[in-house]
């Protein structure tokens, strides 16, 4: 499969590209900075330079055309302020969904964050609050699209760089905990293979169930 990854130089995205390439897929990494091309190439992905904060839907659709699926794994990242949480975590997600629809690429997996539907407590840091609001708005946009796209929203817990365990807890009701970025990437790969997860909003943390079994259970 040809899989386009928005936010292709991110920590989850690079792991995802390696896993896809290792099994014979064709990952395509959308990157803003051309200096990141070497990193994504080494991960097994084809680098495509485009700025999701300034691109038009038509320009992005041209990059997505002929893909089998799109993964939105972009984020403004640490050190960014509230404005970029809105332009990347929300607006770029909406743009990606619009472009996938325009390009006729139905399958879309969107990486969100656990608990974003819950109210932000009073006194929360403004940057974190902006991040939660941006992810919530991006997820709401997908949910409102109905049958326009075959979407799945994946909501990982606190991300770590520990080695993957291959075992997770995945579902609508999962207690907050941490999850390795390796395991997030593995779950995304499995979701791309499982049409039964279309329309699902799935929380993800490390647990006791092998990834394949967890995704299969979520589909049923």
DAPEZI-V361629 format. One line per field, one symbol per residue. psi: psi as a letter, one per 30 degrees, with the letter a starting at -180 (. if undefined). A space follows every 50 residues. Layout:
psi = ???
//
This chain:
psi = kjkkjkhfgleeeeeeeeeeefgglikkjkkejfffeeeeeffglkkkkk jffflleeeeeeffkglflkkjgllflkflaeefeefefdeeeeeeeeee eefgjekkkkjbkkgffkkkkkgkkeeeeeeeeeeeeeeeeeeffbgeli lkkkilakklglkkfgklkkaejkkkalkkeeeeeeeeeeeffjffgkgk jkkklkbfkkeeeeeeeef.
//
